[in-house]
Amino acid sequence: MKSLNKLVLVSSALSVALSQMSAYKVVDEGNKVIDIYGSARGYVGFGGNANVTGNTFNDPSGSALFGLQSNSRVGIKAKINNLDANVELALQEESRYGYFRHMWGSYTFGSAGTLLFGKANTPSVPKTLFSSDTANIDQGHVGFGGLRTASRKVQISYSIAGATIALVDDTEDVDAASKRNGKIPRIAAGYYLQNEDKTLDFQVGGTYKYYNKGYDQNPGSQHRFDDVQNKGSGSAFHIFAAIKSQTMDKKLYFSGMFNYGMNADLYREQRTSINLGSYKHEEIYRKDPRANVHRAGIYAESGYKISDTLSGVLGLGYQLSFSRTLNTGDEAHTFMAMAQLPVKLEKSLTITPQIGYYGAAGELENHGQQQHSILAFVRLRYDF
């Protein structure tokens, strides 16, 4: 009974703290601003999957989907004169920096630009506003036509007039086959433009990294040149363009992105995905680390604000992944379609029913010739 009373007391205190934080999260004292914020996200639903060989459906399966999204977060933003800083923690973060999603500081030189150092999103991925798919931790489009819209890496970057150039640390992402000279910084650049009435958003970006896979770093080989490992070029890069246009007093919007790259999965900003009926996608198509894997994808989305509370969103994507380095002629085709009806119950609370189809065909490693999955779930999001 005492334990129950303690639990009730703690819950009540937490609720009061959150409500106070939501109401007084911004403190402005002249040139000082502190913003405390957070977002709790969870999902519940069902996923089904089947693979196809020839004309035969094999191993159909289904399972319940429920849980908290690992990108639920809490953070603090601070601004003092020309200095800005951001520290943000998540339930889970794939990084050697623990649970830190963001950890950076920047200084603005007036009209001369801004210098940033720390862990932040790279300029070589589109902003989150270009895609609404909530599957796969709000990255449901990735590997099915779309590029990642969040890639947080340690970097030093300089931004001016909408353009950003950065040196990015990818050390934690390179696999064992590509660690040779993996510590060489990746160069990334992007440009973002928004018109005056905020009805048009446009972004382009790209990046390049050289891994030098041709040299064997085994001390026993005396760093000799290895012709077998040199079959891959050692280069990795991608480019993208994204646009979003709003009309009818911002009730209707259209957005889309195009991306092309080679070996960009090595630094985790491009990938080939497959879904097996679960909330998260799986990555496929790197059977041989020596191969140059090319990817070209397109994702398009449209949404309409039906009322102040209800909206409707449709999204479509397609991606071709292929490799010619080893003369195997491997290809993988991945494609998706999703529909959702976001319901904004209040300023901070949004409930989003979503149904999505995620398919794949071609060279799918050990997953058969085709994979077909349907996810139907409701995502709950509370922001403060």
Beta strands, then each sheet from edge to edge (+ up, - down):
strand 1: 26-29
strand 2: 32-53
strand 3: 56-68
strand 4: 73-80
strand 5: 83-90
strand 6: 100-108
strand 7: 114-121
strand 8: 152-160
strand 9: 163-168
strand 10: 186-194
strand 11: 200-210
strand 12: 235-247
strand 13: 252-262
strand 14: 272-274
strand 15: 282-284
strand 16: 293-305
strand 17: 311-323
strand 18: 330-340
strand 19: 343-344
strand 20: 349-362
strand 21: 370-383
sheet 1: 1+ 2- 3+
sheet 2: 1+ 2- 4+ 5- 6+ 7- 8+ 9- 10+ 11- 12+ 13- 16+ 17- 18+ 20- 19+
sheet 3: 1+ 2- 21+
sheet 4: 14+ 15-
end
